[in-house]
Amino acid sequence: MADYINIGRVKIRRTAALAPMAGVADRAYRLMCIKYGAAYAVSEMVSAKGICYSDRKTAELCAVTDEERPMAVQLFGSEPEFMEKAVNIVLEYKPDIIDINMGCPVPKVINTGAGSAIMKNPRLAGELTAAAVRAAGDVPVTVKIRSGWDINSVNAADVAKYAEDAGAAAVAVHGRTREQFYGGTADLNVIKAVKNAVRIPVIGNGDVGSAESCIRMYEETGCDLVMIGRGSYGNPFVFREIEAYIGGEEYSPPTLEEKMNVMLEHIRLILELSPKTEELAMHEARKHAAWYMNGYYGSAKFRGRCYQLNSYAESESLAGEFVALQRSRKK
Ligand SMILES: Cc1cc2nc3c(=O)[nH]c(=O)nc-3n(C[C@H](O)[C@H](O)[C@H](O)COP(=O)(O)O)c2cc1C
């Protein structure tokens, strides 16, 4: 297996990338995943139209720091004119890649004709890609799609071809239809069909959360890179596990104590990067804390307590209590 892939002029280690996740994969999250081995990261989705009207949250969402590179800024929209203008604006933030969201299933987005609604109109997928490519110059443009709109219209390969013909440098495929939202399982055959249909790199996505499932994605689909979303919840270690596996190195999973230390590190980063007060920023940190505690004895109760955390000091003592509980069980 090659060590790297190229998306346009951007070289990316062929291990695993972090998927875009609005409301989850913010800068603190991306930095944690990159520290633990994510080869590439994508921003939370940003509205192309919103950017054109200089929405105040925009700068925050588009900013790319050097520690996060290679990183894409992801745009969503359904109008080629706004897409082109938005790319021009986003270029000021110097993203390595510009990605177009053609997979978001939420009504607020699809009601504007954007996100996975674009799967219903492959021609529009091509027009949006062409508009972005026109503005992007030598910055590669990629698209992120689903299998199709519903089970009766699985057309990812068709949409991917339109994007490729319009100049896309890669395509990421989440192997679910819009109708499935996040239910059921991702269909690896669709990803394989896309891989067979285009010459640009294909990024496989859906249900990967371990080295084993990552290798399965590579082997069964022939994809060029794997992308992980929910499998990294409270688990940035998944990227290191994959890196070690692919590199033929020994890997030992983190102990609970190590996990709790990483959880606290993640919370500190959220607090440091947030412009909000400690108490308000802790609201953002709560779900992450709960995810790090998943899968242990008494997790449900502790996860509930995570949702009441109001300060870093409280999270430190909760982590201590959690470790003590697990230790007492081992005796
Ligand atoms: C909370 C959440 C937010 C998401 N936000 C985005 C987004 O902004 N852009 C996008 O293309 N996909 C988004 N997705 C979809 C993921 O990138 C990914 O395609 C999906 O979760 C399947 O991969 P997984 O099984 O590894 O999680 C989101 C998913 C989740 C769970």
The ligand as a MOL file (V3000), in Angstrom:
LIG
                    3D

  0  0  0     0  0            999 V3000
M  V30 BEGIN CTAB
M  V30 COUNTS 31 33 0 0 0
M  V30 BEGIN ATOM
M  V30 1 C -22.6890 15.2780 14.4730 0
M  V30 2 C -22.3530 15.1090 13.0190 0
M  V30 3 C -22.1050 16.2330 12.2400 0
M  V30 4 C -21.7980 16.0900 10.8830 0
M  V30 5 N -21.5050 17.2020 10.1490 0
M  V30 6 C -21.0980 17.0640 8.8580 0
M  V30 7 C -20.6920 18.2000 8.0970 0
M  V30 8 O -20.6470 19.3280 8.5800 0
M  V30 9 N -20.3130 17.9660 6.8080 0
M  V30 10 C -20.3400 16.7300 6.2300 0
M  V30 11 O -19.9930 16.5710 5.0630 0
M  V30 12 N -20.7040 15.6440 6.9410 0
M  V30 13 C -21.0700 15.7810 8.2310 0
M  V30 14 N -21.3930 14.6710 8.9600 0
M  V30 15 C -21.2600 13.3380 8.3420 0
M  V30 16 C -19.8730 12.7360 8.6270 0
M  V30 17 O -18.8490 13.5010 8.0380 0
M  V30 18 C -19.7910 11.2860 8.1160 0
M  V30 19 O -20.0020 11.2970 6.7430 0
M  V30 20 C -20.8120 10.3650 8.7710 0
M  V30 21 O -20.8790 10.5740 10.1600 0
M  V30 22 C -20.4800 8.8930 8.4800 0
M  V30 23 O -19.2000 8.5500 8.9560 0
M  V30 24 P -18.9760 7.7720 10.3710 0
M  V30 25 O -19.7810 6.5180 10.3020 0
M  V30 26 O -17.4920 7.5460 10.4110 0
M  V30 27 O -19.4760 8.7000 11.4470 0
M  V30 28 C -21.7340 14.7990 10.2970 0
M  V30 29 C -21.9990 13.6780 11.0900 0
M  V30 30 C -22.2880 13.8090 12.4230 0
M  V30 31 C -22.5390 12.5790 13.2470 0
M  V30 END ATOM
M  V30 BEGIN BOND
M  V30 1 1 1 2
M  V30 2 1 2 3
M  V30 3 2 2 30
M  V30 4 2 3 4
M  V30 5 1 4 5
M  V30 6 1 4 28
M  V30 7 2 5 6
M  V30 8 1 6 7
M  V30 9 1 6 13
M  V30 10 2 7 8
M  V30 11 1 7 9
M  V30 12 1 9 10
M  V30 13 2 10 11
M  V30 14 1 10 12
M  V30 15 2 12 13
M  V30 16 1 13 14
M  V30 17 1 14 15
M  V30 18 1 14 28
M  V30 19 1 15 16
M  V30 20 1 16 17
M  V30 21 1 16 18
M  V30 22 1 18 19
M  V30 23 1 18 20
M  V30 24 1 20 21
M  V30 25 1 20 22
M  V30 26 1 22 23
M  V30 27 1 23 24
M  V30 28 2 24 25
M  V30 29 1 24 26
M  V30 30 1 24 27
M  V30 31 2 28 29
M  V30 32 1 29 30
M  V30 33 1 30 31
M  V30 END BOND
M  V30 END CTAB
M  END
